[in-house]
Amino acid sequence: MHEKRPRRIRLGKHLSIKADYLPAIFRGEKITTIRRGIVVPIYDRVYLHSKGKVIGEVEIESTKYVKVRDLTDKDALLDGFKNKRELMENLRKFYPDINEEDWVTILRFKLVRKIKEEDKDHYIYYGYTPREIAKLALAYDVASNSEEKRILALVLTKNSIREAAIQLGGLHNRNKIRSILRSCTEKLLKMGVIKPKK
């Protein structure tokens, strides 16, 4: 019987982390994250996301592939847990059907910097302004639907996520707008329309 081929997942420029783990990362107590499947980082440095916001930038120092059965207490400690049992309890919250034969990826990282609120748009969109992304997204027709096109047009004409959100009904719409802009940014990047700025 052939072994089931593990899932391969490309890690782009953004790494999502549960907000509960951020204090441990900032204290240097959590220096790895364990993900199900074979995760292949594309970039050496990625942006740390939590609750839809960019929190910081980390450098991927190493990538290790192991089966769940081969995880150790040391792996758990580096991931911010007391032991393997506690680590497994956490993994099962994210992957309820995970088993001993599944492959996981241990991504070891180093916090390069925290990102201030006023600098976040620059990092989210690889150095481009929200207006530039909106303009390119409309020009290359990467929006998923008519509502996204309408929102991109608002960002373009208002030249501000804040003003576009107000036009849509309130500041609570800012995260929705940022999510659309992020998605369009990734599509433009894959198409080769844009390249990350320094």
N, C-alpha and C positions, 0 to 999 in steps of 0.2 A: 504494500500500500504506500503510495507516494505521500510525502509530507506536504501539507497545504502551504502554498507559497504565501509568505507574509506580505501585508500591504506595504507599498512604498509610498511615502508622502513627502512631497517637496516642501521644505520650509522656506517661505519667502522672506520678506524684510520685516515681518511682524511676528512676535511671539506672545501669545496670550497667557496671562497668569492670573489665577484667582486672587482677588484682593486680600484675602486672609494671609497669603504667603508673602506679601510685599515687605512687611516689617522685618521678617527673617532674611530676606534678600538684601535689604538695605543695611542690616547688621552684619552681613557676611556669613550668616549661619546656614543659609540655603544657597548652594552654589551649583546645583544641578536641577534638572526637571526630567521626569521620566514619562515618555509618551509611548502609547501602543503603536506597534508597527515599526517599519524601517523608515525613520525620518532622515531625509537627506537635506542638510542646510545648503542653500545656494550662496549665502553671503557669510562673511566672517563676523560681521557686526549686524545686529538686528535691533529693532525697537521693541521695547517691553510694553505690552498693552494690558490694561485691566479696566473692566467696565466700560469699554469703548474709548478709553483715553490712553494717550501715550504717556507713560510714566518715566521711562528712562531708556538708555541705550546699553546693550550688553554685547560683549565679545564672546563668540562661541570658541571655547578653548579646545574641546575635544568631543568626539562622538563615539559612543560605544554601543554595540548591539549584543544583547543577551536574551536568553529565554527567561521567562518569569521564574522558573524553578531555580535559576542560577543567580538571582538577585541575593544580595547579602545584607547583613546588618550595617556594614560600612556604606553600602550604596544608600541605605535608608538614612543614615546620619548625614551624608552629604546633601541629601534631598530635604533635610530639615525635620526628619522623624527620629523617634527613639530607637526603633528596631524594625526589622523586616515585617513583623506582624502589623505594626501600626502603618507602615508604608502600604501594605497590601489592602488594609481596610480603606485607606484613602483611594487607592487605584480602583477599587471596586465601586466606589461612588461615581467615578467617571466612566468606567467600563464594567458594568454589572456582569457581563458574560466572560470576562477575562479568565484564562486558565493557565496552568503551569507550562503548557507547551507553546504559548503565544510568545512572539518576539516583541521586545520593547527596546526603545532607544533611550540611552542616558546621555542627555546633552549637558555638558559641563560648561558653565559660563562665568564671566567676570563682569561685574557692574562697571561700566565705563563712566557713566554720568546719570544723574537725575535730570529730568527735563522740566523746566519751569513752564507754568501755564501759558505765559505769553509767547513762548518759543514753540509750542506744540504743533501749530499748523505747518511751520517750516519743515519739521521732521516727518510729519504724517504724509506730506505730499512730496517728499524727496527734494525739498528746496523750492518747489513751485508754489505760487500763491493759489488760494482757492479759486480766484477769478481766472487765472491761467488754466487751471485744470478744467474748470467749467467750460471755458471757451474751446479747448481742445476736445473735450468729451462730446460737445455738441457738433464740432466740425467733423469728427471721425465716427459719429453716431454709435457711441459705446453705451449709451443709457439703455437700461433694461426695458423701460416702458415709458408711456407718455407722461406719467406723473414725475418720473425722474427727470425727464427732459424739461418739464415745467420748473422744477426746483433748480436745475442747473441754469436755466435762463434767468431765474431770480438772482442767483449768486452772481451771474455775469452782469446784470443790470444794476443791482444794488451794490456790487463790489464789497460785500460784507456778509459773512455767515449770520451774524447777529441780525442785520437788517432783513435778510431773507427769511430768517426764522420768525421775526415779528410779522412780516407780511403773510406768513403761513398760519399765523394765529397765536404765536407766543414763543418765548425763549426756550421752552421745553423741546422745540423742534430742532435745536442745534445739533444734538447727537444724531438725529435722523439725516440731516444734511451732511454732516461729517462722514457718516457711514456711506452715503451715496458717492461722495467725493473720493473716499478711500477706494471704493470698489472701482470707480472709473480710473483712478490713478493706476491701480494694478493692471487693468486692461490695457491702458495706454503704454505701460511699461512692457508688457508682454508683446504688444504689437510693434515695439521698437520706435514708437512715436516720441517717447521721452526717455531720458537717461537720468539717474540720480545726480543731482548737483552736489558739490562739496558742501 
